[in-house]
Amino acid sequence: MNPLVHVIGAGLAGSECAWQLAERGVQVRLYEMKPKRRTPAQTADYFAELVCSNSFRSDNPNNTIGLLHEELRRLGSLILATAEEHRVPAGDALAVDRDLFGQGIEAKLRAHPNIEVVGQEVLQIPEDGIVVVATGPLTSDELATELAARTGRERLAFYDAIAPIIADESIDRDKVFAASRWGKGSGDDYLNCPMDKLQYTAFVDALLAAEPLPLQDFEKDVHYFQGCQPVEVIAASGPKSLRFGPMKPTGLDDPRTGRWPYAVVQLRAENRHKTAWNLVGFQTKMRQADQARVLGMIPGLEHAEFLRFGSVHRNTFLDSPRLLRPDMGLQSEPRLHFAGQITGVEGYVESTASGLWVGLVLAAALQGHELPLPPPTTALGALLHHVLNAEQPAFQPSNVHFGLFPPLEPEPGVRKLGKSDRKSAHSQRARSALTTWRNACPLAIRPVDNPVDNPGSDVNSIASPPSEISDS
């Protein structure tokens, strides 16, 4: 009988993990509680729902997230392949039509002969077989309580914030202009709402005076993740903080003036038809009435129709450096593994990477192989090493960034590299390290090139590893 792995949660990490296991001959029982129950942040019933932005961020391989995109493609990621299929214009970012993306992920998983989908909420850890918990940032109180008991430590919580979405037809096109920063992508993938100094000052004053939603008892000690701070929290740090954050005007020439505005609010398309737009970086905890009033002060959004208001939700994660083994198994209970944001990675792509790693390492173990961690000089390796080895007293989740990588070795007689050259050098080193690591993987579980990089291939064919791996 083939081994059975229980995967709890069909979000990005759980879906990726289940796929990698199933493609390597492992029988997977994938549990998903929707549509019977949703978390407060969820609005759709399909798998791999993107509850915040529809963007997987920059696809430029010379920055860390774009480099992680490249590595995941090379390792045969289901999520990255499906994202490419349902891509929408977004400059150099990888953004998707979220409905088509989620539906596509679910269809592929349900069709896989090695995956059994179980439509129920899991309140207790299954007592048989190997278990992967990939329940995401809003793990239910019941399951989180059991996990806290099993780990012997209090669970930790931090808070993510969701940006509003507005209807395209409600935007005043006479007051906005289409452009991507520095002309990236198609050059006009974003809509930009420009402000002069007086408009900006009035907007910040109104933002700071707005009434936030009251905190619940469990929210008293709020710790916002740095990359997802509510816009009003950023504004409170100083009168110009938004101009150097989500409202920075650099690289955006207003065609009516030929100059950069004093400040700008960017809108990113939510779907390929551009019927809905996301306010980039405008996560908020304001009351909905105040959101409509304050955000209505943005030029071009005076009569905005809100398809989704911003909100803040709780995230739950483990003290992973002190709890988990390199295979993301619990030190005190090795059959119990974790993947995704519950391990302390932050972001869609990072969650996907975590799920892919757990799928690969478990598949190897079930075939009698030991799979070493990817080198810390790769984006995937740097992220995993942070989760497992972070040294700060209070572990905090993180996106992938070059600060997690080992420093570059200086070459004798070579001048110190500038910022752009350093990024390029990191990326080149990572590509070489990933190739060496991947080619050393046991052949039976060796990841293969993503079909996106091989036109004409089918996503369902990535199961059969070739005898030789090429990076061409």
N, C-alpha and C positions, 0 to 999 in steps of 0.2 A: 504494500500500500504506500502511495506517495505521502510524504510528510504534509501535515496541515499547519498552516499559519493563520491565526486570527488577526485581522487588521481592523482596528476599531476607528472608524471615521473615514469618510470618502471626500475629504478636502484635498488640497493640493498634495500634501505630504502622503496621506493615506492612499490616494489614487496612484501616485507615482510608485510608492512602495509595493502596492499590490501588483501593479503591472510588471515591475522588474522581477518580482518573485515568480509570477505566473509565466512570464516569458522564458524562465529557466526551469520549467517543469514542476514548480512547487504548487500544490493545491492551496488556494487562498479562500478563506471565508471573510468577506468584506462586509462590515456592519455599517449601516448608515441610518440614522434616526429620522431623517426627512423622508416623506412629507408628514409623518405622524407628529413630529415635534421639530421646532426650529429654535435656534438661539435668538436672543434679542436683536442681533445684528443681521440675521439672515432674512431674505425676502423671496428667494427662489427655491424650488424643490430639486433642481438638478445637482449633480456632483460638482466638486471643485469650484464652488461659487466664489466669485471675487467680490467680497462684501464691501471693500473700500474702493480704491481706484481700479480702473480697467487697464492700468499700465503695469507692465513688468519692468519698467524703467529703461534706462539707456541700453541700446544694443551695440554701442561702440566698444569694441574689444580692448581698447586702450584705457578704459576705466574698469573698476573692479566688478560692477554688476554686469557690464557687457562681457567681460572676461568669463564670468560665471555662466552667462548664457552660452558662450562658445563651448565651455567645458561640458555643460549639460547636453548640448547637441552632440558632441563627440562621444558622450557616454550613453546615447540612445534614450534620452528623456522623452517620455510620453507627453508631458506638459508642454515642453518647448516645441515639439513637433505639432501639437494641436494648436498652440498659440500662433504658430506661423500660418496654419491653414485659415485662421480667422482674424488675421491681422487687419488693423485699421490705421490710416495715416496719423502719425504723431511725431514728426520730426525724426530724430535719431532714436526715439524710444520704441519699444515693442509693446504696442497697445492692441487690445483685441475687442471684438464684439463679444461682450461677456456672456450673452445668452447662447450664441452659437458655440462658443468655446466650451461652456459647461455642459451643454447638451452633447457635444462631440465627445468629451471625456467619458461621460456616462455611457454613451452608446458603445464605445470601444471596450469598456470594462465589462459591461453586461454581456457582450458578445464573446468574451474570451472563455474558452472551454475549461480553463483551470481556475476560474473565479466564480464563486457562489456568492451572490449578493443577498444579504439578510437585512430586511427593512425593519429594524427595531433599535430602540435605544439600549445601550449597554450600561447598566448600573453597577455591575460587579464584574471583576476580571474573570474570564473563563478559567476554569481550573485544569483544563487539559490542553496540551500542546503549547506551542510558542505563541506569544501574544505581542502585537505591536500596538501601542496606544498612540494614535495620531488624531486626537480629539480637538486640537487647535487651541486658540486663545480663550475660548469660552467653554472650557470643559465644564460639564454639569456639576452642580454642588455635590450630588450623590457620589459620582465617580471620583471627583477631586478629593472628597473626604476619605474614600477608600485608598486612594493613592497616597494621601498624607499619612495614613496609618501604616501602609506598606513601606514607605520610605523612612518613616520615623522622624520626619521633619515637617514643619509647617509649610504649606504651599505658599508660594510668593505670588503677588499680583501686581500688575501695572496696567496702565490705561492707554488704549489707542483711540485716536479720534478720526471720524469720517467726514469727508468734505461734502458739501451740498452738490446736487445735480440740477441743472435748469433746462427748460425746453428751448430748443433752437429758435422757434418762431417768436419767442418772447424777448429775444435780444434785439436791441436797437442797433442795426448795422451801420447807421450813419455816425455812430459814436465810437465804434470799435474798428480795429484794423487787423487783418490776417498776416501773421508773420511767425516764423520760428526764430528763436534766439540765434543770432549770427548766421541766419539763413540756412540752418541745418535741415536735413530731410528734403521735403519738397519746397521748403522756404516759406510756406504759408499754412502750416499744419495747425497752428494755434490761433485763437481769437484773443486779442489783447485790448484791455480796457484801460486807457491812459488816464492819469490824474496829474493835475498841476499841484503846486505846493499847498495852496489853500484847500483844495479838495482833499488832499491826503491828510492834512492836519485835522480837518473836520471829521473825516472818516475815522481816524484813530481815536479822537475824543469820543465819538459815538460808540465805537467798539468797546472802549474801556468803561463806558457808562452803562452798557447793556447788562441785563440781568441773566446770570447763568442759571442753569438748572440746579436745584439743590442736591447736595451730596447725600447719598444713603449712608447708613451707619458703617457699612463695610468699605466706604469710599473715603473715609476721613483722612487716611494717610495716602494721598494721591501721589504717585510717582509717574509722570508722563515720560514715555520714551522720547528721546531727543528729536528723532526724525519725524515724530507725529504729534508735536505739541499743538494744542488748539491755538488758533490765530490770536485770540485775546490774551493767551498766556505769553506769546511772543511779544505782542504789543506792550504788555506791562513791563517788559524788561528794558524799555527805553523808547523815546519818541521816534527814533529813526530805525529801530530794529526791523520793522517790516520791509523797509527800503533795502535792507541788506539780507533779507530772507525771501519769503514768497512773493514780495512785491518789487523785487529788484528790476530796474529797467534796462540794465546793461545788455547791449547787443540787439536791442529792439528799436529800430528807426521808425518813428511815426511818419508815414508818407505825407501827412498834411503839414508837418513842420520840418521834416528832414532831420529831426533830432530825437534823442531818447527822451521819453516823458520823465517827469519827476519821480513817478512811481507807476506801476502797472499791475493789473490783475490779469492772469492768463487763464484762458478756458481751453480745455482739451476735449476732443471729441470722445464720446462714450461708445459710439458704434460706427460702423462703416457708412451708415447713411447720414451721420451727423445730425441726428434729430435731437440729441441730448448732449450737454456739455458739463464737464466737471470743473469746479473752481479749484485750480491747482494750488495745493498747499493751504487751503482754507478750511481745515478741520476746525470744528467749533463745538463748544458746549453751551452756547447761548440758547435761550428759549426760542422756540420756532417763530413766535411773533417778532422777537427782536432780530432774528436772522433775516426775516423778510424786510424789516425796516432798515437795518444797518447795511445789509448787503445791497439793498435797493439804492443806496447812495453811490454805488459804483457806476461810473458812466457807462451807459449801454444796458444796465440791468435795472433801471428804474421800474420797469414793469415785468420783471422776471417771474416766470412761472416755475416754482420749485417742484421738481419731480421727486426729489428726496432731500430732506433737510439734513444738516450735519448732526452728528451725535458723538458721544464718547462711550466706549464699552470696555469692560474689564478683560484683561488677558491673564491667564494663569500659566506659570512655568515652574520648572524644577530647578533646584540648586544643582545643576548638572555636573559641574566640576567635582563635586563631592559625592555624587550619587551614581554616575554612569560609567560604564566601561567603554572602551573604544568602539565596540559594536552597538553602542547605545542601549545595552542591557543593564538592568539594575544590578549593582554590585551585590546586593543582598538577595537577589532573586533573578539569576541570569536569564531565565526564560522570558522575563518581562522586559520588553524593549519599548523605546519611545522614538517618535519621529515628528518633525515639524516644530511649530512655535512653542509647544510645550517643553521643548528641550532648551529654549533660550535663543533660537534664531529668530530674526525679525524680518518679515517681508515675504512676498509671494515666491520669489526666486530662491531665497534662502530656505524656505520651507520645502520647496520642491527638491532642492539639493539634499536636504536632510533625509527626505523620504527615499530618494534614489540610493543614497549611501546605505541605509538600513536594508533596503531590498537586496542590494548587491552583497553586502557582508553576510546576511542571513542565508542567501542562496549558496554562497561559498561554503559556509559552515555546514549546511545540510548535505553538501557533497564531499565533506571531509577535508575542505581546504581552509586555510587561514588567510584572510585578505587583510593586508596591512593598510593603515590609513593612507590616503593620498598625501604626498609631500606637502608640508606647510607653505611651500613656495607656490603652490597652486591656489586658485580661489576657493575651490572645494575644500582642500586640505586646511587652508588658513581658517576657514569658518569652523570646521570640525574641531580643530585644535583649540580654538577659542572656547567652544562649548565645553570641551573636556578639561582644559588646562588654565582657564582664566584665573588670574591670581588676586583680583581685587577681593577685599573682605566680603562685600555684598555683591554676589554675582548679578550682572545685569545683561539682558538680551542685547544683541547687536546685529545690525546689517553687516554684510561683508564690506570691507574697505582695506586700503593698502596698509593702514596702521596695524592690521592683524598679521601682515606678512613679515617674514624675517627680513632684515635690512639687506640691501644690495651690497655685494662685496666690492669695495673700490678697486679699480684697476690702477696699478702703479703708473705714475706719469700721466694719467688721464684726469682732466679737470673735472670738478664736481658737476654732476648732471643737473640740468634745470628740471622744473616740474614735469614738463611734457616728456622729456627724455627719460626721466625716472619711471613714469607710467609705462612708457614703451618698453623699457628694460624689464620691468616687473612682468609685463605681459609675455615678452619673449621667453623669459626664464620659466614662467608658468607653463607655456605650451610645451617646451622641451621636457619639463618634469612630468607633465601629465602623460606625454607619449611614453616615456620610460616606464612610468608606473602602470599604465594601462597594458602595455605589451608584456609586462611581467605577471599580469593577472592569470590565474588558472584558465585554461582555454575554455572549459565548460561553462564558465560564468562571465567570460571576458566581455565587457561592453563593446558594442559595435557602433559604427557611425550612424547618426540619425538620418532617417530617410529624407529630411529636408535638404541635406547636403548631397543627396543622390537622386536627382530628378528621375521620376518614373517608378521609384520604388514605393512600396506600400507600408504604412505605419505598422500593420499587423505582421510584417515580415522581419521585424528586428530581433526575433527570438533566436535565429540560427547564427551563432558566431562564425565568422570566416576563419580559415586556418591561419591567415596572416592579416594583420591590421595595418592599414595605410592611413596616413593623415592628409592625403592629397584631396 
